[in-house]
Amino acid sequence: MLISHDPTNLLTVRASGAYAPGLRVKWSSTPGRVELADDEACIGVTKTRSYATGERIVVYDIKSCGSLPFTAAGPIARGAGFTSTTGGKVASGAGGNEDYGIAMTAAGGDGAQFEGTSGR
């Protein structure tokens, strides 16, 4: 359950591929499209799923207040800090290009979703 999320901070864009919810995305070189962010800045986290290139997808703005759903690249303990890594995922700790907030729930391993603050 997301805490204090402002529904006005949603973006509707087109996906550059098939993406699951909870992945970090950045602007693509194709105007109006997003692609998975690696260890770099992102514009947000996917709220809905896309099944193919060009489909509409809803993205939570990374600057949103409250918590967001993220996808882990490995285990992340509740209360731990987390940072950007490849494939739209995040990893426990700090030191990536984008350090975020605190994990409000735990993630058991690669591909697990958890709730965390955006740190913005």
C-alpha positions in Angstrom: 0.0 0.0 0.0 1.4 3.3 -1.0 1.6 6.0 1.6 0.5 9.6 0.9 0.9 9.4 -2.8 -0.3 12.4 -4.7 -2.2 11.1 -7.8 -1.5 14.3 -9.7 2.2 13.2 -10.0 1.4 10.6 -12.6 2.8 10.7 -16.2 1.2 8.9 -19.1 3.8 8.2 -21.7 4.6 5.5 -24.3 6.9 2.6 -23.5 10.0 1.6 -25.5 9.5 -2.0 -24.6 7.6 -4.5 -22.3 8.0 -3.2 -18.8 6.6 -4.5 -15.5 5.4 -2.2 -12.7 8.0 -0.9 -10.2 10.8 -0.3 -12.6 12.7 3.0 -12.9 12.5 4.7 -16.3 14.1 7.6 -18.1 13.3 9.5 -21.2 14.1 7.7 -24.4 15.8 9.4 -27.4 12.3 9.0 -29.1 10.2 11.9 -27.9 7.4 11.0 -25.6 8.8 7.5 -24.8 10.5 6.1 -21.8 13.0 3.2 -21.4 14.5 1.4 -18.5 17.1 3.4 -16.5 20.4 1.9 -15.6 22.6 3.3 -12.9 21.6 6.9 -13.8 19.0 9.5 -13.1 15.4 8.5 -13.8 12.1 10.4 -14.3 10.0 7.9 -12.4 8.8 4.4 -11.6 6.3 2.4 -13.7 2.8 2.1 -12.2 1.3 0.0 -15.0 2.6 -2.7 -17.2 3.4 -2.4 -20.9 3.5 -5.4 -23.2 5.1 -3.9 -26.3 6.9 -0.9 -27.7 4.6 2.1 -28.2 2.0 1.1 -25.6 0.8 3.7 -23.1 2.2 3.3 -19.6 1.6 5.2 -16.4 4.7 6.4 -14.4 4.9 7.7 -10.9 7.0 10.9 -11.0 10.2 10.3 -9.0 9.7 13.6 -7.2 6.3 12.4 -5.8 5.8 12.7 -2.1 5.2 9.6 0.0 6.4 6.1 -1.0 6.8 4.4 -4.4 7.0 0.7 -5.5 10.5 -0.3 -6.5 11.9 -3.5 -7.9 15.0 -4.9 -6.2 18.1 -6.4 -7.8 18.8 -8.4 -4.6 17.7 -8.6 -1.0 16.9 -5.2 0.7 16.1 -5.1 4.4 13.2 -3.0 5.8 14.8 0.3 6.9 17.8 0.0 4.6 18.9 2.7 2.1 18.9 1.8 -1.5 20.5 3.0 -4.7 20.1 2.8 -8.5 21.5 -0.2 -10.5 20.9 -1.6 -13.9 17.7 -2.7 -15.7 15.4 -0.3 -13.9 16.0 -1.9 -10.5 17.6 -0.7 -7.2 20.1 -2.3 -4.8 20.7 -2.1 -1.1 23.2 0.5 0.0 24.5 3.8 -1.4 27.0 4.8 -4.0 25.0 4.4 -7.3 24.3 7.5 -9.4 20.9 7.9 -7.7 20.7 7.2 -4.0 17.1 7.1 -2.8 15.4 6.9 0.6 14.5 4.1 2.9 12.9 0.7 2.2 9.6 0.7 4.1 9.1 -3.0 3.4 11.7 -5.7 2.7 12.6 -7.3 -0.7 13.5 -11.0 -0.6 15.8 -11.0 -3.7 16.1 -10.2 -7.4 12.8 -9.1 -9.0 11.0 -8.6 -5.6 9.0 -5.5 -5.3 9.0 -3.4 -2.1 7.8 0.0 -1.0 10.3 2.8 -0.4 10.6 6.5 -0.3 12.0 8.3 -3.3 14.4 10.4 -1.2 13.4 13.6 -3.1 
